Amino acid sequence: MAKSKTIVLVHGMFVNDSSWSEWKNYYEQKGYTVYAPANPGHNGDPATLRKNIHPELIDTGFIDVVQNIAKLIDTLPEKPLVIGHSMAGLAVQKLIDLGKADAAVSINGAPPKNVFPPFSTVKIVWPAVNFFSSQGHFLGSRDWYNRAFFNTLPKSEQDKAYDLIAVPESRKIGRETLLKSFSNADFKKPHQPILFIGGGNDNIFPPALTKKIAAQYKDPNSRVDVKIYDQKSHFICGEKGWEEIADYILNWYSNL
């Protein structure tokens, strides 16, 4: 079948669209039309956003993230290949459910509400969802990012990575992934192809969780693939060697 020449990159929590800038350029150089929009309340320079909270941030939930991308896709001439990292891994599962994508790739993706995560996941993301906090946003410390995202990077690179990508996050996004029925995935119905990519050293969503999510899909005629990169962290899309993952995705997609 003819493959889409359009790619939509969806960013996860604790970062914004700037985290996809190198991927966007890379895929555009290969002849694709690439969209990498900021989720609502996330547009701007990360350093500025850390100093001044975006006025729309705390009103943004997971449903808003998915609907924002779905609305963009509805304006496109063809259904795209959608690629999402972290929380956006779940967002692309939802876009597949909604019939918006030609194929989807979840990279170190968050689990749907109907897949229970391990305690290690709950422990590390708790500060970001903290149901007892009245503050509508969360900004991870350098130490939190070093443990959650940058655990495979040397210290000097950890500091640079934080300065480059860290942004405040809406607690509403994480809370909706845990509480809203919208955040369930439909594992029984036929669907477009999905590729799950996991990092073997991911401290937020470990590879066993990535495999567990993929294994829930039940339709025998629908394609689900899994690829684990043993040495990669949650920062898999920004770590040295990210081009290998970007190429693997295109190769997978072109061979469907």
N, C-alpha and C positions, 0 to 999 in steps of 0.2 A: 504494500500500500504506500501511497505518497506520504512522505513525512512532512510535518509542519516545519517551516523555516522561521517560526516565531517562538521565542523562549521568554517566559516570565519567571524572574527570580524573586522569591519572597523571603524577606529577612525575619529572623526570630526575635526573641526578647533580649533585652540588655544591649542591643546594637541597633543601628538603623541601616538605611539603604547604602550608606558609604561602605559597609562591609562587603558589598557585592561589586564595587567599582572595577576591580581587576578582572573578575569573571565576566562582567558586562563587556569590557573592552576585548577580552580574549575571544568570546563567542562572536562578537561583531566582526572581528578580523577573519573569522571563519565563514562569514557570509550570512549570519543569522540576524534577524531583527530582534533586539533584546530590550525588554522592559524590566526595570528594577525599582519599582516605586517605594517610597517610604510608607510605612503603615501610618494610619491617622495619628496625629499628635507626635510624630517622630521625625518630621522633616527639618533639616538644618545641620549645622556643623556640630559634631559631637562635643567638642570643647565648650561651645556656646550653650548647648543644651544642658550640659552639666552645671553651668552657672545659673541659667535661667530656664526653669521648667516650662515646656511648651504648654500654652493655655488649653489645648485640647487633650493633653496626655491622659489625665486621670479619668476622662470620660470614655476612653477607648477600651473596648473589650475584645475578646477573641472573635465574637460574632462580627464585630465591625471590621476586623482584619480580613476575614474571609469574604465578607460582602464587598469590601473595597476592591479586592482583587477580581472577584466575580464581575463587578461592574466594569472594570477595565477590560476584562476578556470579552465582554459583550460588545465592545466597540471595535474589536479586532476582526480582520477579514478571515481568520482561520483559528481553530482551537489550538492553543499553544502546548508546547512541552512546559510543564510547570516544575520548578525546582525550589524546594523549601528547606531551610535549615532550622533545627531545634523546634520551637513552637510552630514554626511554619512548615515543618514536616507533617504535623497534624493538619495544618491548614490545607496542604496540597491533597491530603487524603479526603478532606471535605470537598475540595474542588472536583475530585474524581467522583465522589458520591453525587455531586450536583450536576455531573455531566458537562463540566466546563473545560476539561483538558483532554488533549490527545494522548498524553501519558504523563506520569508524575514520578518525581524522585524526591524521597524523603531522606535528608542527610542528618544523622544524629537526631532523629525526630522524636518529639514528645509523644507519649501514649495517648490514645483516645480515652475518654472517660470510662469506657467499658473494657479497658485493659489496665490491670492494677500494677503500678510501678513498684520497684524494690524500695526498702526503707532508706537506702543510701541516696536515692533520688529525692525522696520526701525531705530528708534532712538538709540537703544542699539547696533545694529551691524554697524551703520554708520561709526564709527571710523575705523573699519576693512576694509571697502570697499572704503571709501572716494575717490570719483572719481577725486577730485581736488588735491590729494596728488601725488607727483612724487616719493615718497618712495615706493618701491615694496613690503615692508613687514610691518606688524603691530605687536607690542608687547604690549599686554594689561598691564596696571598698576595693582598693587595689588587692588586698589580701583575698577577698572573696573571689574576684576574677582570676587571681593566680591559682586558686584551688579549683574553681569551677570550669574555667576556660583554658587557661594558659599553663597547665601543669606539666606540659612537655617542653616548654620554652625555657631557655636560660634567662636569668634574672634581668639582664639588660634588655632583652627582647620583650619580656613581660611588661616592663614599664612603658616601652614604646607602643606596644599593642593596646594597652589601656588608654593611653593618650589618644590613640588613633580611633578607637571604636566604641569605648564605653559610653553609654547614655542612660539616663534615668528611665525606669520602666513603670508602666501602669500596673498596679496590683490587680486591676479588674480583668486583665487578659488572663493571667494565671488562674485567678479564681473561677473565671467562666470555663476554663478547660476542665476544671475539677467538678463543677457544680451543674452546668447546663446540659440538658439532654442533647442540644445541638452538637456538643463535643463528643458524642458517640460516633463511631464509624459503623457503616453498614457492611458487615463482613460477608453477608450471604448473597448479595445480588451480583450479577455479572458486571464487570468493570473494565475500564481501559488499563493498559499495563502500568504496574507500579514497581519501582526499584527502591529498595531500602539499603542505604549505606550507613555503616556504623564505624565508630572509632574504638579500637581495642582499649585505649586509655581514656575514654570519655568518662569523666567523673560525675556528669549529670545524668546522661542516659546511656548506661553501659551496653555493650554489644549483646548481652543476653536479652535485654529488653527490646532491642531492635529486632532480634530474631523472633521474640515472642509476639510482637505486634504483627510482623509479616505472616506468622503461622496461623493467625486468626482467620485469614481470608479463605473462604470455603468453596467458591465457585471453581469447578474443575477446568472450565474452559477459559478462565481469565488468568493472565500472566502476573506472577509475583516473583521477583528476584531479590536476592540479598547479597551484599558484598561488604565484608568487614576488612578494614585497614588496621592491622594489629597495633601499630605504634602511634596512631593518631588520637588527639584529644578532642574535646568539644569544639575547639578552635580549628577543626579540620579544614574549613574553607579558607583560612588565612595562614595556616602553617606552611612552612617551606614544602614545596612539592604538591601544592594544591592543583597544579596543572594536570597532574596524573589523574586526579579524581574527575576534573572537568572533562578530560579526554575520554575517560572510561564511560562517563554518562553519555556522551555523544555516540560513542561506539555501540553502547547498549541500545540506544534509541534507534540508530540507523539500521541495526540488525533485527529489529522486531518483525 
